[in-house]
Amino acid sequence: MKDLNTIHLNGLRAVEAAGRLGSLAAAAEELGVTPGAVSQQIAKAEAQLGRKLFERSPRGLLVTELGRPLLARLSKAFAELAQAVAETRHRDASVLTVSVAPVFAARWLVYRLNRFAERHPEIRLRIDATTKLANLETSDVDLAIRVGAGHWTGVRAELLLEQEVFPVCSPALAAGLRVPADILQLPAVVDEHAMFSWEVWLKAAGLSGAEMTVRHRFNDASLALDAAIAGQGVMIAWQTLAGYAVMKGSLVAPFGIRAKTGFGHYFVTSASRRESKAALAFKQWVREEVEEGMRELTAIPVPSAVLPSSH
């Protein structure tokens, strides 16, 4: 340990972050300092080690031959430290931290949390609503629910629900619909961050290549849904986003035609950490709630005015 005392820890952190991320700017953002400060810390560490660890080039930082083995061991060591800190901070077994997208939290999860509390009063939930996929190895997040293709690296991904999309609109707008082609006459409200386009559903409805007239665009799916509820247009939505509003009658899903997007809702957990009893209980409860919700959504009759044409 004596040799370690001759090197500043901040310098080693700067070296590891810059080497892993490949640039001063990215390292500075992660460490919460300026690029200049990172550069100074690296220079000090190189001086204390008596070795040059990086070559500066127009493409960024290039790790030297001498620097590669050091960086590999530093990355492993800092990952171990980060996990130890996270586990020390978060070992209250009664608290389960779940990371979900804000739209999933607002449009699906919050309506059902009382039922989880009634079944598992011993578990306290902490909901981390964010669009970022947390580092499940080093953070205090126990599990996440995400939408995607399920191919995230370094984690376990377990399919919860295949995503299906369908148009939704207010009952007043739905009243004028007779056949799927009538939907082309309605203005559309669009979620700009959606991973699919209207074409996915239009193709399933036999209208491939047709175009919707867009009235409003939003950078948030929840806002687009509110606009649809307010009667401002028709939106292409998915089960966990619009299911509650459809069941309550504030939205109508005309025609009963759903289209798969190739994406799904997934449970995402650490590849190395063992799942807690609380996490397993939460996953089981979510599965049951999703299955029940899908049964209820499927059972809602399509208004006769908007049943698909038989010819």
Secondary structure per residue as TSV (DSSP state, phi and psi in degrees):
chain	resnum	aa	ss	phi	psi
A	1	M	-	360.0	-14.8
A	2	K	T	-61.5	-42.6
A	3	D	G	-60.9	-35.6
A	4	L	G	-64.0	-30.8
A	5	N	G	-67.7	-15.7
A	6	T	G	-88.2	-4.0
A	7	I	S	-119.8	131.7
A	8	H	-	-71.3	134.5
A	9	L	H	-61.6	-37.5
A	10	N	H	-62.3	-34.0
A	11	G	H	-66.4	-42.2
A	12	L	H	-66.0	-38.3
A	13	R	H	-62.2	-42.1
A	14	A	H	-65.4	-41.9
A	15	V	H	-61.5	-46.5
A	16	E	H	-64.8	-45.7
A	17	A	H	-65.7	-43.5
A	18	A	H	-66.3	-39.6
A	19	G	H	-67.8	-39.9
A	20	R	H	-72.4	-39.1
A	21	L	H	-93.2	-20.3
A	22	G	S	86.8	2.6
A	23	S	S	-155.8	155.7
A	24	L	H	-67.3	-38.9
A	25	A	H	-63.4	-44.9
A	26	A	H	-66.5	-39.7
A	27	A	H	-64.7	-40.8
A	28	A	H	-62.3	-41.3
A	29	E	H	-63.7	-43.0
A	30	E	H	-66.3	-39.0
A	31	L	H	-87.1	-10.8
A	32	G	T	75.0	31.5
A	33	V	S	-131.4	-174.9
A	34	T	-	-89.0	157.7
A	35	P	H	-57.8	-35.3
A	36	G	H	-62.4	-40.0
A	37	A	H	-65.6	-39.5
A	38	V	H	-62.7	-44.6
A	39	S	H	-59.6	-42.3
A	40	Q	H	-65.1	-40.7
A	41	Q	H	-65.5	-39.0
A	42	I	H	-65.1	-43.2
A	43	A	H	-60.6	-41.6
A	44	K	H	-64.4	-43.1
A	45	A	H	-63.8	-41.4
A	46	E	H	-63.3	-39.1
A	47	A	H	-66.5	-41.6
A	48	Q	H	-68.3	-32.6
A	49	L	H	-82.6	-23.6
A	50	G	T	72.9	24.2
A	51	R	S	-138.5	144.9
A	52	K	-	-89.8	123.9
A	53	L	-	-100.4	-22.3
A	54	F	E	-134.2	148.7
A	55	E	E	-108.9	130.8
A	56	R	E	-86.3	131.7
A	57	S	E	-141.5	165.3
A	58	P	T	-58.5	-24.3
A	59	R	T	-86.0	-3.4
A	60	G	E	122.7	-153.6
A	61	L	E	-89.9	131.6
A	62	L	E	-113.4	125.7
A	63	V	E	-73.8	134.6
A	64	T	-	-77.2	167.2
A	65	E	T	-58.3	-40.7
A	66	L	T	-68.5	-28.9
A	67	G	H	-80.1	-25.9
A	68	R	H	-58.9	-52.0
A	69	P	H	-63.8	-34.8
A	70	L	H	-64.9	-45.0
A	71	L	H	-63.2	-39.3
A	72	A	H	-60.8	-42.9
A	73	R	H	-74.6	-34.6
A	74	L	H	-63.8	-44.0
A	75	S	H	-60.0	-43.7
A	76	K	H	-64.5	-41.7
A	77	A	H	-67.5	-43.2
A	78	F	H	-69.1	-32.7
A	79	A	H	-63.7	-41.2
A	80	E	H	-63.6	-43.7
A	81	L	H	-62.2	-44.5
A	82	A	H	-61.6	-41.1
A	83	Q	H	-67.0	-40.1
A	84	A	H	-61.8	-42.4
A	85	V	H	-65.0	-44.8
A	86	A	H	-61.7	-43.0
A	87	E	H	-67.7	-34.9
A	88	T	H	-67.1	-40.0
A	89	R	H	-68.0	-32.8
A	90	H	T	-122.8	54.1
A	91	R	-	-109.1	23.6
A	92	D	-	-79.6	102.8
A	93	A	T	-64.8	-15.7
A	94	S	T	-84.2	-8.7
A	95	V	E	-107.4	125.4
A	96	L	E	-113.2	119.3
A	97	T	E	-97.2	121.5
A	98	V	E	-120.2	125.0
A	99	S	E	-98.0	123.7
A	100	V	E	-139.3	159.0
A	101	A	-	-67.0	144.5
A	102	P	H	-54.1	-37.7
A	103	V	H	-68.1	-36.2
A	104	F	H	-68.6	-39.5
A	105	A	I	-63.6	-45.2
A	106	A	I	-76.4	-35.9
A	107	R	I	-100.5	-11.9
A	108	W	I	-131.2	-52.3
A	109	L	I	-70.3	-45.6
A	110	V	T	-62.9	-28.3
A	111	Y	T	-69.9	-15.7
A	112	R	T	-116.0	-4.2
A	113	L	H	-62.8	-31.3
A	114	N	H	-60.2	-36.6
A	115	R	H	-67.2	-35.9
A	116	F	H	-66.9	-42.7
A	117	A	H	-62.3	-36.6
A	118	E	H	-67.9	-37.1
A	119	R	H	-78.2	-36.4
A	120	H	-	-128.1	71.0
A	121	P	T	-65.1	-15.9
A	122	E	T	-79.8	-10.8
A	123	I	-	-109.6	127.6
A	124	R	E	-103.3	127.8
A	125	L	E	-91.8	140.4
A	126	R	E	-120.4	112.9
A	127	I	E	-94.9	118.3
A	128	D	E	-100.9	96.0
A	129	A	E	-86.9	107.8
A	130	T	-	-155.9	153.5
A	131	T	S	-86.9	-8.8
A	132	K	S	-85.8	139.3
A	133	L	-	-81.9	112.1
A	134	A	-	-65.6	153.9
A	135	N	-	-75.6	102.9
A	136	L	T	-75.5	-8.7
A	137	E	T	-85.2	-29.9
A	138	T	T	-120.0	-14.7
A	139	S	S	-91.6	179.0
A	140	D	S	-92.0	10.0
A	141	V	-	-76.8	127.1
A	142	D	-	-83.2	-40.8
A	143	L	E	-157.0	160.2
A	144	A	E	-129.4	157.2
A	145	I	E	-121.7	121.6
A	146	R	E	-134.9	156.9
A	147	V	E	-106.0	131.8
A	148	G	E	174.5	-160.4
A	149	A	-	-91.5	-6.2
A	150	G	S	87.0	12.9
A	151	H	-	-107.7	42.4
A	152	W	-	-76.4	140.3
A	153	T	T	-83.7	146.9
A	154	G	T	74.1	13.6
A	155	V	E	-137.5	167.0
A	156	R	E	-95.8	131.0
A	157	A	E	-121.1	127.4
A	158	E	E	-126.3	118.7
A	159	L	E	-61.3	130.9
A	160	L	E	-104.5	-46.7
A	161	L	E	-157.0	126.6
A	162	E	E	-68.4	134.3
A	163	Q	E	-78.5	128.6
A	164	E	E	-124.0	140.5
A	165	V	E	-117.6	153.6
A	166	F	E	-161.6	154.3
A	167	P	E	-76.3	146.3
A	168	V	E	-134.4	145.2
A	169	C	B	-155.0	171.7
A	170	S	-	-67.9	155.9
A	171	P	H	-56.2	-34.3
A	172	A	H	-65.2	-42.3
A	173	L	H	-70.0	-36.8
A	174	A	H	-65.3	-25.2
A	175	A	T	-62.2	-23.7
A	176	G	T	-93.2	5.5
A	177	L	-	-95.7	134.0
A	178	R	-	-120.3	-45.4
A	179	V	S	-130.2	158.8
A	180	P	G	-51.0	-35.4
A	181	A	G	-63.7	-21.5
A	182	D	G	-63.8	-23.1
A	183	I	G	-66.9	-21.5
A	184	L	G	-67.1	-16.5
A	185	Q	G	-86.1	-9.7
A	186	L	S	-90.7	146.1
A	187	P	E	-70.9	147.1
A	188	A	E	-105.6	144.1
A	189	V	E	-108.9	133.0
A	190	V	E	-121.3	134.9
A	191	D	E	-88.9	110.0
A	192	E	T	-66.2	-19.6
A	193	H	T	-95.7	5.1
A	194	A	-	-61.9	146.6
A	195	M	S	-89.8	9.3
A	196	F	S	-144.8	170.1
A	197	S	-	-120.1	174.2
A	198	W	H	-59.0	-27.7
A	199	E	H	-56.7	-31.7
A	200	V	H	-57.4	-46.2
A	201	W	H	-79.8	-40.0
A	202	L	H	-58.5	-37.8
A	203	K	H	-64.1	-43.4
A	204	A	H	-64.7	-27.3
A	205	A	T	-90.9	5.2
A	206	G	T	78.7	23.1
A	207	L	-	-121.8	28.5
A	208	S	T	-54.1	135.5
A	209	G	T	92.1	-15.0
A	210	A	-	-71.1	159.7
A	211	E	-	-126.9	142.9
A	212	M	-	-91.4	150.2
A	213	T	E	-91.1	116.3
A	214	V	E	-85.7	128.3
A	215	R	E	-94.4	-51.9
A	216	H	E	-132.0	147.7
A	217	R	E	-119.5	140.9
A	218	F	E	-130.8	151.1
A	219	N	S	-95.8	16.2
A	220	D	S	-146.1	127.4
A	221	A	H	-64.4	-33.8
A	222	S	H	-65.5	-38.2
A	223	L	H	-67.9	-40.1
A	224	A	H	-62.0	-38.8
A	225	L	H	-65.4	-41.7
A	226	D	H	-60.6	-38.4
A	227	A	H	-64.1	-39.4
A	228	A	H	-65.1	-42.2
A	229	I	H	-61.2	-36.1
A	230	A	T	-77.0	-0.1
A	231	G	T	82.6	18.6
A	232	Q	S	-84.7	-8.3
A	233	G	-	163.2	-175.8
A	234	V	B	-104.5	142.0
A	235	M	E	-123.7	146.6
A	236	I	E	-90.8	117.5
A	237	A	E	-128.4	176.7
A	238	W	E	-127.7	174.6
A	239	Q	H	-58.2	-51.9
A	240	T	H	-74.5	-18.0
A	241	L	H	-79.9	-48.9
A	242	A	H	-107.2	-7.7
A	243	G	H	-55.7	-45.5
A	244	Y	H	-63.7	-44.2
A	245	A	H	-66.1	-35.3
A	246	V	H	-68.1	-42.9
A	247	M	H	-65.8	-31.9
A	248	K	H	-82.6	-11.2
A	249	G	T	89.6	2.9
A	250	S	S	-80.0	-14.6
A	251	L	S	-133.7	153.7
A	252	V	B	-118.4	138.3
A	253	A	-	-106.1	92.0
A	254	P	G	-70.8	153.2
A	255	F	G	77.4	-20.1
A	256	G	G	67.1	20.0
A	257	I	-	-100.0	122.8
A	258	R	-	-118.9	149.0
A	259	A	E	-127.8	133.1
A	260	K	E	-77.6	142.7
A	261	T	E	-99.7	-13.3
A	262	G	E	91.8	-7.1
A	263	F	E	-104.2	173.7
A	264	G	E	-158.4	167.2
A	265	H	E	-87.3	131.8
A	266	Y	E	-127.9	143.3
A	267	F	E	-78.7	131.9
A	268	V	E	-122.0	123.3
A	269	T	E	-132.5	167.2
A	270	S	E	-62.1	141.0
A	271	A	S	-76.6	-18.4
A	272	S	S	-114.7	-28.0
A	273	R	S	-84.6	142.2
A	274	R	-	-76.1	137.8
A	275	E	-	-72.4	137.9
A	276	S	-	-77.3	165.0
A	277	K	H	-61.4	-36.4
A	278	A	H	-64.8	-41.3
A	279	A	H	-65.2	-42.2
A	280	L	H	-64.0	-39.1
A	281	A	H	-65.7	-40.5
A	282	F	H	-65.7	-43.6
A	283	K	H	-61.5	-42.7
A	284	Q	H	-63.1	-41.7
A	285	W	H	-64.9	-43.5
A	286	V	H	-61.7	-43.4
A	287	R	H	-57.9	-44.8
A	288	E	H	-64.6	-41.1
A	289	E	H	-66.0	-40.3
A	290	V	H	-64.2	-45.8
A	291	E	H	-61.7	-44.0
A	292	E	H	-65.7	-42.4
A	293	G	H	-62.5	-39.5
A	294	M	H	-68.5	-36.3
A	295	R	H	-62.8	-44.0
A	296	E	H	-65.3	-41.6
A	297	L	H	-65.4	-41.8
A	298	T	H	-67.3	-30.8
A	299	A	H	-76.7	-13.0
A	300	I	S	-69.2	122.9
A	301	P	-	-69.1	141.3
A	302	V	-	-76.8	129.7
A	303	P	-	-53.7	139.0
A	304	S	G	-58.1	-28.5
A	305	A	G	-68.1	-21.7
A	306	V	G	-120.8	21.4
A	307	L	-	-67.7	141.4
A	308	P	-	-62.2	146.6
A	309	S	-	-66.8	145.4
A	310	S	-	-84.0	-2.4
A	311	H	-	-143.9	360.0
